[in-house]
């Protein structure tokens, strides 16, 4: 019958290399543990025992590989059982932990501990929702935000940020969780964090909004002040201080403009959305460029957006630069934007001038000759037919392109 091995001690006698229950201590009172002995041998280059000063022939602190494997397997087993028991304990104590968070004056520490317990434990996140954790943290955020506004208490606002960090760990993949988070006591603090939270808190808040929007239970914008949120998101994009923040801000703006049409998009234009989107295009990578162009397309579907686009000196140039350069999606979106300002309504002469000078017209002609989506080619052909005569009057307009325009018509 196999005998159960007791957990081996981690201290070795520096003379005999035998396992000891306690670290070696000599008469001087100096304690020699494994770390100290390793420093003695390998850092200072000593060849004698640090306890007795006898010369040693071997400096291998663990006598053989079998013992190494025994120690390693015991430590792995011990670590596994400890972490498993701590998780079970956390689940059993979760109701009392949630109750204590509302009462303790040390809410920030309690919330950080709760977040660390839930970070990699899917079951714990499910238990958190089942135990009413979203409602508890919603009340904590609302109270903390009220205290912060009333007394300017920074620690209270930090409590609100830490509560949002816990909620951001939730997958929010079920309708019940999303509905709970859509309550005003949760959504209003989340909206405030987007506007004036720390960089990390803003990421957590925008992550929650993106998850809620994907769930599509109902319109989340009804629970927040959309104008204030859009202003904050445009400021984040304009600052460009963090690529992550800018990317998240674009995602949330896409969600907002998808939910709100007409008047909502016109309000975004009034807040400077067209200007900000134009100015981030020159330095944008593919993912940012595609989302910025999609937002620009939505802005240009309303008259206010087309007017703001036409009045911006770099708008046509920035959009034309994305054609045939970034991706097929970016090309299609850029053509849609130009079509909206050139054909969906009577274009200003400035827009047509800018399209000729920026090379947009030449790219439209190129699009007709390369493989592309039928809708993109149709819009390119429509613009060329509608304004080809105007563009062909430019002295810089190539003769072969004039002939092609005649053929196209």
MIPATI-761210 format. One line per field, with one value per residue (C-alpha): residue in one letter; x, y, z; residue number from 0. Coordinates in Angstrom, 1 decimal. Last residue first. Example, Ala and Ser with C-alpha at 12.3 -4.5 7.8 and 13.67 -1.06 7.14 Angstrom:
BEGIN
r = [s, a]
u = [13.7, 12.3]
v = [-1.1, -4.5]
w = [7.1, 7.8]
k = [1, 0]
END
This chain:
BEGIN
r = [x, x, x, x, x, x, x, x, x, x, x, x, x, x, x, x, x, x, x, x, x, x, x, x, x, x, x, x, x, x, x, x, x, x, x, x, x, x, x, x, x, x, x, x, x, x, x, x, x, x, x, x, x, x, x, x, x, x, x, x, x, x, x, x, x, x, x, x, x, x, x, x, x, x, x, x, x, x, x, x, x, x, x, x, x, x, x, x, x, x, x, x, x, x, x, x, x, x, x, x, x, x, x, x, x, x, x, x, x, x, x, x, x, x, x, x, x, x, x, x, x, x, x, x, x, x, x, x, x, x, x, x, x, x, x, x, x, x, x, x, x, x, x, x, x, x, x, x, x, x, x, x, x, x, x, x, x, x, x, x, x, x, x, x, x, x, x, x, x, x, x, x, x, x, x, x, x, x, x, x, x, x, x, x, x, x, x, x, x, x, x, x, x, x, x, x, x, x, x, x, x, x, x, x, x, x, x, x, x, x, x, x, x, x, x, x, x, x, x, x, x, x, x, x, x, x, x, x, x, x, x, x, x, x, x, x, x, x, x, x, x, x, x, x, x, x, x, x, x, x, x, x, x, x, x, x, x, x, x, x, x, x, x, x, x, x, x, x, x, x, x, x, x, x, x, x, x, x, x, x, x, x, x, x, x, x, x, x, x, x, x, x, x, x, x, x, x, x, x, x, x, x, x, x, x, x, x, x, x, x, x, x, x, x, x, x, x, x, x, x, x, x, x, x, x, x, x, x, x, x, x, x, x, x, x, x, x, x, x, x, x, x, x, x, x, x, x, x, x, x, x, x, x, x, x, x, x, x, x, x, x, x, x, x, x, x, x, x, x, x, x, x, x, x, x, x, x, x, x, x, x, x, x, x, x, x, x, x, x, x, x, x, x, x, x, x, x, x, x, x, x, x, x, x, x, x, x, x, x]
u = [-21.3, -18.5, -16.9, -16.8, -15.4, -12.7, -11.8, -11.5, -9.3, -7.0, -6.7, -5.5, -7.2, -4.6, -6.2, -9.5, -12.6, -12.9, -14.0, -17.2, -18.1, -17.5, -19.8, -23.0, -21.5, -18.4, -20.4, -22.8, -19.9, -18.3, -21.6, -22.1, -18.6, -19.1, -22.4, -20.9, -18.1, -14.6, -12.2, -10.3, -11.3, -14.2, -12.2, -9.4, -11.9, -13.0, -9.3, -8.7, -11.7, -10.4, -7.0, -7.1, -7.4, -10.4, -12.3, -11.4, -12.9, -16.1, -16.4, -15.8, -18.4, -21.0, -22.9, -26.6, -27.8, -27.3, -24.8, -21.6, -21.8, -23.4, -21.3, -18.1, -19.1, -20.2, -16.9, -15.0, -17.0, -16.3, -12.6, -12.4, -14.0, -11.6, -8.7, -6.3, -5.0, -7.5, -9.5, -8.4, -6.7, -10.1, -11.5, -8.7, -8.7, -12.5, -12.5, -9.4, -11.0, -14.1, -17.1, -18.2, -18.2, -20.1, -22.7, -23.0, -23.4, -26.1, -28.0, -28.2, -26.7, -23.3, -23.1, -23.7, -21.0, -18.6, -19.3, -18.6, -15.4, -14.2, -14.9, -12.9, -10.1, -9.7, -9.5, -7.1, -4.7, -5.5, -2.9, -4.6, -8.2, -8.2, -8.8, -11.8, -13.6, -13.0, -14.4, -17.5, -18.3, -18.1, -20.8, -23.2, -22.6, -23.5, -26.8, -27.6, -27.0, -29.5, -32.0, -32.1, -31.1, -30.2, -29.5, -26.9, -25.4, -24.9, -23.5, -21.0, -20.1, -19.5, -17.2, -15.3, -14.7, -13.4, -10.8, -9.8, -9.5, -7.3, -5.1, -4.6, -3.9, -5.7, -7.0, -9.6, -10.9, -11.3, -12.9, -15.3, -16.3, -16.9, -19.1, -21.0, -21.6, -22.8, -25.2, -26.5, -27.6, -28.2, -31.1, -32.7, -29.3, -29.6, -32.2, -33.4, -32.2, -29.7, -27.0, -24.4, -25.3, -25.0, -21.5, -20.4, -21.7, -19.9, -16.6, -17.2, -17.4, -14.4, -12.3, -13.4, -12.4, -8.9, -8.4, -9.7, -13.3, -14.7, -17.2, -17.2, -17.4, -20.4, -22.2, -21.4, -22.8, -26.0, -26.3, -26.2, -28.7, -30.7, -31.4, -29.8, -27.4, -30.3, -31.7, -28.2, -27.9, -31.3, -30.8, -27.8, -24.3, -23.3, -19.8, -19.1, -15.6, -16.8, -19.1, -16.0, -14.2, -17.4, -17.4, -13.8, -14.6, -17.5, -15.3, -12.7, -15.5, -16.0, -12.3, -12.1, -14.8, -15.9, -18.5, -21.8, -20.7, -18.5, -21.1, -23.7, -21.3, -20.6, -24.3, -25.1, -22.0, -22.8, -26.5, -25.5, -22.9, -25.7, -28.0, -25.3, -24.4, -27.9, -26.9, -27.5, -25.3, -22.4, -23.0, -22.6, -19.4, -18.1, -18.8, -16.8, -13.8, -10.9, -11.5, -14.1, -11.9, -9.6, -12.7, -14.0, -10.7, -10.6, -14.2, -13.3, -10.3, -12.3, -15.2, -13.1, -15.9, -17.8, -21.6, -22.4, -19.5, -20.5, -23.7, -21.9, -19.3, -22.1, -23.8, -20.4, -19.2, -20.0, -18.6, -15.4, -14.9, -15.3, -12.7, -10.3, -10.7, -9.7, -6.7, -5.5, -6.0, -4.1, -1.2, -0.9, -1.0, 1.6, 3.8, 3.6, 4.4, 7.5, 8.8, 8.4, 10.0, 13.0, 13.4, 13.6, 16.1, 18.6, 20.3, 18.7, 21.2, 23.7, 26.9, 29.1, 32.5, 32.0, 34.7, 33.7, 32.9, 30.3, 27.2, 28.1, 29.4, 32.5, 33.1, 32.1, 31.5, 29.7, 26.7, 26.5, 27.5, 26.5, 23.6, 22.2, 22.6, 20.7, 17.8, 17.6, 17.4, 20.3, 19.4, 22.1, 21.7, 25.5, 25.0, 24.0, 20.5, 19.6, 16.1, 13.4, 12.0, 15.3, 15.9, 19.4, 22.1, 24.7, 26.5, 24.1, 21.1, 18.2, 15.0, 11.8, 10.1, 8.4, 4.7, 4.0, 4.0, 1.1, 2.3, 1.4, 0.0]
v = [59.7, 57.3, 57.6, 61.4, 61.1, 58.7, 61.3, 64.0, 61.5, 61.1, 64.8, 65.2, 67.8, 70.4, 73.1, 72.6, 72.7, 68.8, 69.1, 71.0, 68.8, 65.7, 66.9, 64.8, 62.0, 61.7, 61.7, 59.0, 56.9, 56.9, 56.0, 53.1, 51.9, 51.8, 50.0, 47.4, 46.6, 46.9, 45.5, 48.2, 50.5, 52.4, 53.0, 54.7, 57.3, 58.0, 58.2, 60.9, 62.8, 62.6, 64.0, 66.7, 69.5, 68.1, 67.1, 70.4, 72.4, 70.3, 70.9, 74.7, 74.9, 73.9, 70.7, 70.5, 67.6, 63.8, 64.3, 65.9, 65.9, 62.4, 61.0, 62.1, 60.3, 57.2, 57.2, 57.4, 54.5, 52.2, 53.1, 52.5, 49.1, 48.2, 49.1, 51.9, 53.4, 53.1, 56.0, 57.2, 60.3, 61.4, 61.6, 63.9, 66.0, 66.5, 67.6, 69.8, 73.2, 72.4, 74.3, 71.5, 69.0, 71.4, 71.8, 68.1, 67.4, 70.1, 68.7, 65.2, 62.1, 63.7, 62.8, 59.1, 59.0, 60.7, 58.1, 55.4, 57.3, 57.4, 53.7, 52.8, 55.2, 53.9, 50.3, 51.1, 53.3, 57.0, 59.8, 61.8, 60.8, 62.3, 65.9, 65.0, 63.1, 66.1, 68.6, 66.5, 65.9, 69.5, 69.8, 71.1, 68.0, 65.8, 67.8, 67.1, 63.4, 63.4, 65.5, 63.0, 59.7, 58.4, 54.7, 54.1, 57.5, 56.6, 53.2, 54.6, 57.2, 54.4, 52.5, 55.7, 56.5, 53.0, 53.5, 56.9, 55.6, 52.7, 55.0, 57.3, 61.1, 61.7, 65.0, 65.4, 61.9, 62.2, 65.6, 64.1, 61.5, 64.1, 66.1, 63.0, 62.1, 65.6, 65.6, 62.1, 62.8, 59.2, 56.7, 57.2, 56.4, 52.8, 52.0, 48.5, 44.9, 45.4, 43.1, 44.8, 48.2, 46.9, 45.4, 48.7, 50.7, 48.4, 48.9, 52.7, 52.7, 50.5, 52.5, 55.7, 54.3, 53.5, 57.0, 58.6, 59.7, 63.0, 62.4, 58.6, 58.3, 60.6, 58.3, 55.2, 57.1, 57.7, 54.2, 52.4, 54.2, 54.9, 51.1, 49.9, 47.7, 45.6, 45.2, 44.2, 41.5, 40.1, 40.1, 37.8, 38.5, 41.2, 39.6, 41.0, 42.3, 45.9, 45.7, 45.4, 48.3, 50.4, 49.8, 51.0, 54.2, 55.0, 54.4, 56.7, 59.4, 59.0, 59.2, 62.5, 64.1, 67.3, 67.7, 67.5, 66.2, 63.5, 62.5, 62.2, 60.1, 57.8, 57.3, 56.5, 54.3, 52.3, 51.9, 50.6, 48.3, 46.7, 46.4, 44.7, 42.4, 41.0, 37.6, 36.1, 38.7, 37.9, 34.2, 34.4, 36.4, 33.8, 31.0, 32.8, 33.1, 35.0, 38.6, 37.8, 37.4, 40.3, 42.5, 41.7, 42.6, 45.9, 46.6, 46.0, 48.3, 51.1, 50.7, 51.2, 52.9, 49.6, 49.5, 49.1, 46.8, 44.6, 43.5, 42.4, 40.5, 38.8, 37.6, 36.5, 34.5, 31.1, 32.1, 33.5, 30.3, 28.2, 30.4, 30.1, 26.3, 26.1, 28.4, 26.4, 23.0, 24.1, 25.6, 22.5, 20.2, 22.4, 22.5, 18.7, 18.1, 20.4, 18.9, 15.3, 16.3, 17.9, 14.9, 12.7, 15.0, 14.5, 16.2, 19.6, 22.3, 21.3, 23.0, 19.9, 19.3, 21.5, 23.0, 23.3, 26.9, 25.5, 27.6, 29.2, 25.9, 26.6, 27.2, 30.9, 32.6, 35.7, 35.4, 31.7, 30.1, 32.7, 34.0, 30.5, 29.9, 33.1, 32.1, 28.6, 29.8, 30.4, 32.1, 34.1, 33.9, 33.7, 30.2, 28.9, 28.6, 26.2, 26.7, 24.5, 21.0, 20.0, 18.3, 16.8, 18.7, 17.4, 20.6, 23.4, 21.7, 22.2, 24.2, 23.8, 21.1, 18.2, 17.8, 14.4, 11.5, 9.2, 5.5, 3.4, 0.0]
w = [-70.3, -69.3, -72.7, -72.4, -68.9, -70.2, -72.9, -70.2, -68.1, -71.1, -71.4, -67.7, -65.5, -64.5, -66.6, -64.7, -67.0, -66.8, -63.1, -64.0, -66.9, -64.7, -62.0, -62.3, -64.4, -62.3, -59.0, -60.4, -61.6, -58.1, -56.5, -58.9, -58.4, -54.7, -55.0, -57.3, -54.9, -56.2, -58.8, -60.6, -63.5, -62.0, -58.8, -60.8, -62.0, -58.5, -57.5, -60.1, -58.8, -55.2, -56.1, -53.4, -56.0, -57.9, -54.7, -53.1, -56.0, -55.9, -52.2, -52.7, -55.3, -52.7, -53.3, -54.0, -51.9, -52.0, -54.8, -53.6, -49.8, -49.6, -52.5, -50.7, -47.5, -49.4, -51.4, -48.1, -46.6, -49.6, -49.5, -45.8, -46.2, -49.0, -46.8, -46.1, -49.4, -52.2, -50.7, -47.2, -48.7, -50.1, -46.6, -45.3, -48.5, -48.4, -44.8, -44.8, -45.1, -43.0, -44.3, -46.5, -43.6, -41.4, -44.1, -44.7, -41.0, -40.6, -43.5, -42.0, -43.6, -43.3, -39.6, -40.3, -43.0, -40.6, -38.0, -40.6, -41.6, -38.0, -37.6, -40.7, -39.8, -36.3, -37.4, -40.3, -38.3, -37.9, -38.2, -41.0, -39.8, -36.3, -37.6, -39.8, -36.9, -34.6, -37.1, -37.9, -34.2, -33.2, -30.6, -33.2, -35.3, -32.3, -31.9, -35.6, -34.9, -32.1, -34.1, -36.9, -35.5, -32.0, -31.3, -34.0, -33.2, -29.6, -30.3, -32.8, -30.3, -27.8, -30.1, -31.1, -27.4, -26.8, -29.6, -28.3, -24.7, -25.9, -28.1, -25.1, -25.1, -28.4, -27.0, -29.7, -29.3, -25.6, -26.0, -28.5, -25.9, -23.2, -25.5, -26.5, -22.8, -21.9, -24.9, -24.2, -20.6, -19.5, -19.0, -22.5, -24.1, -23.0, -25.7, -25.0, -24.7, -27.5, -25.8, -28.0, -26.5, -22.9, -23.7, -25.3, -22.3, -19.9, -21.7, -21.8, -18.0, -17.5, -19.9, -18.2, -14.8, -16.2, -17.6, -14.4, -14.3, -15.6, -18.5, -18.8, -15.0, -15.0, -17.5, -15.3, -12.3, -14.2, -15.6, -12.2, -10.1, -13.3, -13.9, -17.1, -15.1, -13.8, -17.3, -18.6, -15.9, -16.7, -20.5, -20.3, -21.8, -19.3, -19.2, -15.7, -15.0, -15.7, -12.7, -10.4, -12.1, -11.8, -8.0, -8.0, -9.8, -7.5, -4.4, -6.0, -6.2, -2.4, -1.8, -3.7, -1.5, -3.1, -0.4, -2.2, -5.5, -4.0, -1.5, -4.2, -6.4, -3.5, -2.7, -6.4, -6.7, -3.6, -4.6, -8.0, -6.3, -4.2, -7.2, -9.3, -6.5, -6.1, -4.9, -8.4, -10.1, -7.7, -8.0, -11.8, -11.4, -8.9, -11.4, -14.1, -11.8, -13.4, -12.1, -9.5, -6.4, -7.5, -8.0, -4.5, -2.9, -4.8, -3.7, 0.0, -0.2, -1.8, 0.6, 3.8, 5.7, 5.8, 5.7, 2.0, 1.4, 4.4, 2.8, -0.3, 1.7, 3.7, 0.5, -0.9, 2.0, 0.6, -2.8, -1.3, 0.7, -2.4, -4.1, -1.0, -1.0, -4.6, -4.2, -1.2, -2.9, -6.0, -4.0, -1.9, -4.9, -6.8, -3.6, -3.2, -6.8, -6.7, -3.4, -4.7, -8.0, -6.3, -4.1, -7.2, -8.8, -6.0, -3.0, -3.2, -2.3, -4.9, -3.6, -3.5, -1.9, 1.1, 3.3, 7.0, 8.1, 10.6, 9.9, 6.5, 5.2, 3.1, -0.6, -0.7, -4.0, -2.7, -5.0, -5.5, -2.2, 0.5, -1.6, -2.0, 1.8, 2.6, 0.3, 1.7, 5.3, 7.5, 10.8, 12.6, 16.4, 17.0, 18.3, 14.9, 13.5, 10.7, 9.3, 10.8, 10.0, 8.3, 5.0, 4.7, 2.8, 5.3, 5.9, 4.8, 6.4, 4.1, 4.6, 2.5, 4.7, 2.9, 3.1, 4.6, 2.1, 2.1, 2.0, -1.0, 0.0]
k = [408, 407, 406, 405, 404, 403, 402, 401, 400, 399, 398, 397, 396, 395, 394, 393, 392, 391, 390, 389, 388, 387, 386, 385, 384, 383, 382, 381, 380, 379, 378, 377, 376, 375, 374, 373, 372, 371, 370, 369, 368, 367, 366, 365, 364, 363, 362, 361, 360, 359, 358, 357, 356, 355, 354, 353, 352, 351, 350, 349, 348, 347, 346, 345, 344, 343, 342, 341, 340, 339, 338, 337, 336, 335, 334, 333, 332, 331, 330, 329, 328, 327, 326, 325, 324, 323, 322, 321, 320, 319, 318, 317, 316, 315, 314, 313, 312, 311, 310, 309, 308, 307, 306, 305, 304, 303, 302, 301, 300, 299, 298, 297, 296, 295, 294, 293, 292, 291, 290, 289, 288, 287, 286, 285, 284, 283, 282, 281, 280, 279, 278, 277, 276, 275, 274, 273, 272, 271, 270, 269, 268, 267, 266, 265, 264, 263, 262, 261, 260, 259, 258, 257, 256, 255, 254, 253, 252, 251, 250, 249, 248, 247, 246, 245, 244, 243, 242, 241, 240, 239, 238, 237, 236, 235, 234, 233, 232, 231, 230, 229, 228, 227, 226, 225, 224, 223, 222, 221, 220, 219, 218, 217, 216, 215, 214, 213, 212, 211, 210, 209, 208, 207, 206, 205, 204, 203, 202, 201, 200, 199, 198, 197, 196, 195, 194, 193, 192, 191, 190, 189, 188, 187, 186, 185, 184, 183, 182, 181, 180, 179, 178, 177, 176, 175, 174, 173, 172, 171, 170, 169, 168, 167, 166, 165, 164, 163, 162, 161, 160, 159, 158, 157, 156, 155, 154, 153, 152, 151, 150, 149, 148, 147, 146, 145, 144, 143, 142, 141, 140, 139, 138, 137, 136, 135, 134, 133, 132, 131, 130, 129, 128, 127, 126, 125, 124, 123, 122, 121, 120, 119, 118, 117, 116, 115, 114, 113, 112, 111, 110, 109, 108, 107, 106, 105, 104, 103, 102, 101, 100, 99, 98, 97, 96, 95, 94, 93, 92, 91, 90, 89, 88, 87, 86, 85, 84, 83, 82, 81, 80, 79, 78, 77, 76, 75, 74, 73, 72, 71, 70, 69, 68, 67, 66, 65, 64, 63, 62, 61, 60, 59, 58, 57, 56, 55, 54, 53, 52, 51, 50, 49, 48, 47, 46, 45, 44, 43, 42, 41, 40, 39, 38, 37, 36, 35, 34, 33, 32, 31, 30, 29, 28, 27, 26, 25, 24, 23, 22, 21, 20, 19, 18, 17, 16, 15, 14, 13, 12, 11, 10, 9, 8, 7, 6, 5, 4, 3, 2, 1, 0]
END
